[in-house]
Amino acid sequence: REVFASLRMNMIQDSWRQSAYSKWKREHMHFCLGERGERLRGNQHELRYSCWSALDFEHQAVRDLRLAVIEEVCSGYDVDGIELDFWRWPILFRPTLDHKPVEQEHIDMMTDFVRKTRSRMLEIESEKGKPLLLVPRAFDSLEINRRMGLDVETWLEEGLIDILVVGGSLN
C-alpha cells in the first residue's frame, strides 16, 4: 500500500477563528493577503472577508515555508508521496481577492515553486532510496488553474509532477 500526505497549500479558517493562527502566521501577519475585517461591497464582500488571512504566495518567505513543510514530511515520515492541495481554498495571490486573474509573474512564481519542490523531492528520494510522488490537486479547467496562478500544462510538459488530481470548478 502507498501512503500520501496531503498539504493544503492555503488555509483560511483563521480568518474567522484567531485561535487557529499558527505561530508562524502570528509572527508574520504581513504575509497575508489582507487584513482582519477587510470588506468590500457587492460580490467581492464574501471572498475578501473570508479569505483575508490566506498566505500571499507572492512572498518568497511563504513559498519557502511551504517547501520546508514538504521537506519535513517527505524526509521525516515514511510516505510515498505528497499531494499539494491547491483546490481547497484556492487563493494564492492578491488579484484573486478582487476576482481578477493573476499576472504572468505569479504563474512563474508557482511554476518555480513546483520545480524547486520536485528538485528537493528527488534529493530526498536519493537519500531514502525510494521514489516520492508529487501529486498536485487542481481544478479541472486549465483556464481556471492559470487564473489562480497554476500552470498545470507546464508542470506536465516538464515532468514535474507524477499524478494530477483534478476536480471541481469555481462556479
C-alpha positions as CSV (number, residue, x, y, z in Angstrom):
1,R,0.0,0.0,0.0
2,E,1.1,3.5,-0.7
3,V,0.7,6.4,1.8
4,F,0.4,10.1,0.6
5,A,0.5,13.1,2.8
6,S,-1.9,15.9,1.8
7,L,-1.0,19.5,2.3
8,R,-3.5,22.3,1.8
9,M,-1.5,25.0,0.1
10,N,-3.5,27.6,1.8
11,M,-5.8,27.8,4.8
12,I,-8.4,30.4,5.7
13,Q,-10.1,29.0,8.8
14,D,-8.2,31.6,10.9
15,S,-10.0,34.4,9.1
16,W,-12.8,33.8,11.5
17,R,-11.0,31.9,14.3
18,Q,-8.0,33.7,15.6
19,S,-7.2,30.7,17.8
20,A,-6.3,28.8,14.6
21,Y,-3.3,31.1,13.8
22,S,-0.1,29.2,13.6
23,K,2.8,30.6,15.5
24,W,4.5,31.5,12.2
25,K,1.4,33.3,10.9
26,R,1.0,35.3,14.2
27,E,4.6,36.5,13.8
28,H,4.2,37.2,10.0
29,M,0.7,38.6,9.5
30,H,2.2,40.9,6.9
31,F,2.4,37.9,4.6
32,C,-1.4,37.5,4.5
33,L,-3.5,38.6,1.5
34,G,-5.4,41.2,3.5
35,E,-6.2,42.5,7.0
36,R,-8.8,41.3,9.5
37,G,-12.2,42.8,8.9
38,E,-11.3,44.0,5.4
39,R,-14.6,44.2,3.5
40,L,-15.8,45.2,0.0
41,R,-19.2,45.9,-1.3
42,G,-21.2,43.7,-3.6
43,N,-20.0,40.3,-4.9
44,Q,-16.4,40.8,-3.6
45,H,-17.5,41.1,0.0
46,E,-17.6,37.4,0.9
47,L,-14.3,36.4,-0.7
48,R,-12.3,39.3,0.7
49,Y,-13.9,38.9,4.1
50,S,-13.4,35.2,4.4
51,C,-10.0,34.9,2.7
52,W,-8.1,37.8,4.1
53,S,-5.8,35.5,6.2
54,A,-4.7,33.3,3.3
55,L,-1.0,33.4,2.8
56,D,0.2,35.5,-0.2
57,F,2.5,33.4,-2.3
58,E,4.0,36.5,-3.9
59,H,6.3,36.5,-0.9
60,Q,9.3,34.2,-1.2
61,A,9.1,33.5,2.5
62,V,5.6,32.0,2.1
63,R,6.8,29.7,-0.7
64,D,9.9,28.8,1.4
65,L,7.6,27.9,4.3
66,R,5.5,25.6,2.2
67,L,8.7,23.9,0.8
68,A,10.0,23.4,4.3
69,V,6.8,21.6,5.3
70,I,7.0,19.4,2.2
71,E,10.7,18.6,3.0
72,E,9.9,17.8,6.6
73,V,7.1,15.4,5.7
74,C,9.0,13.7,2.9
75,S,12.2,13.4,4.9
76,G,10.8,12.6,8.3
77,Y,7.9,10.2,7.5
78,D,7.6,7.0,5.6
79,V,5.4,8.4,2.8
80,D,5.3,7.5,-0.8
81,G,4.4,11.0,-2.0
82,I,2.7,14.2,-1.2
83,E,-0.4,15.9,-2.5
84,L,-0.3,19.6,-2.9
85,D,-3.9,20.6,-2.5
86,F,-4.4,23.8,-4.5
87,W,-8.1,23.1,-4.9
88,R,-9.1,23.6,-1.2
89,W,-9.0,27.4,-0.5
90,P,-7.7,28.2,-4.0
91,I,-6.4,31.6,-3.3
92,L,-2.7,32.3,-3.6
93,F,-2.3,35.9,-4.8
94,R,-4.0,39.2,-4.1
95,P,-5.7,39.7,-7.5
96,T,-7.9,36.7,-6.8
97,L,-9.4,38.6,-3.9
98,D,-10.7,41.1,-6.4
99,H,-12.0,38.3,-8.7
100,K,-9.2,39.1,-11.3
101,P,-6.8,36.7,-12.9
102,V,-3.2,36.7,-11.6
103,E,-0.3,38.2,-13.7
104,Q,2.2,36.0,-15.6
105,E,4.8,36.8,-12.9
106,H,2.5,35.0,-10.3
107,I,2.2,32.0,-12.6
108,D,6.0,31.9,-13.0
109,M,6.5,32.0,-9.2
110,M,4.3,29.0,-8.7
111,T,5.9,27.1,-11.6
112,D,9.3,27.8,-10.0
113,F,7.9,26.7,-6.6
114,V,6.8,23.3,-8.2
115,R,10.2,23.0,-9.9
116,K,12.0,23.5,-6.5
117,T,9.6,21.1,-4.8
118,R,10.3,18.4,-7.5
119,S,14.1,19.0,-7.2
120,R,14.1,18.7,-3.4
121,M,11.9,15.6,-3.5
122,L,14.3,14.0,-6.0
123,E,17.1,14.7,-3.5
124,I,15.1,13.1,-0.7
125,E,14.3,10.1,-2.9
126,S,18.0,9.6,-3.4
127,E,18.6,9.8,0.4
128,K,15.8,7.4,1.2
129,G,16.4,5.0,-1.7
130,K,12.7,5.0,-2.8
131,P,10.6,7.1,-5.1
132,L,8.4,10.0,-3.9
133,L,5.5,11.0,-6.0
134,L,4.4,14.6,-6.4
135,V,0.7,14.9,-6.8
136,P,-1.0,18.3,-7.1
137,R,-4.8,18.6,-6.7
138,A,-6.1,21.4,-9.0
139,F,-9.1,22.5,-11.0
140,D,-10.5,20.5,-13.9
141,S,-10.0,23.5,-16.2
142,L,-6.7,24.8,-17.5
143,E,-8.2,28.3,-17.7
144,I,-9.2,28.3,-14.0
145,N,-5.8,26.9,-12.9
146,R,-4.0,29.7,-14.8
147,R,-6.3,32.3,-13.5
148,M,-5.3,31.2,-10.0
149,G,-1.6,31.0,-10.8
150,L,-1.2,27.3,-11.6
151,D,0.4,26.4,-15.0
152,V,-0.5,22.7,-14.9
153,E,0.4,22.3,-18.6
154,T,4.0,23.3,-18.0
155,W,4.2,21.0,-14.9
156,L,3.1,18.1,-17.1
157,E,5.3,19.1,-20.1
158,E,8.4,19.4,-17.9
159,G,7.6,16.1,-16.0
160,L,7.5,18.0,-12.7
161,I,4.5,16.0,-11.4
162,D,3.7,12.3,-11.2
163,I,-0.1,12.3,-10.9
164,L,-2.6,15.1,-11.4
165,V,-5.8,15.1,-9.4
166,V,-8.5,17.3,-10.9
167,G,-12.0,18.2,-9.9
168,G,-14.4,21.0,-9.3
169,S,-14.7,24.5,-10.7
170,L,-15.3,27.9,-9.2
171,N,-18.9,28.1,-10.3
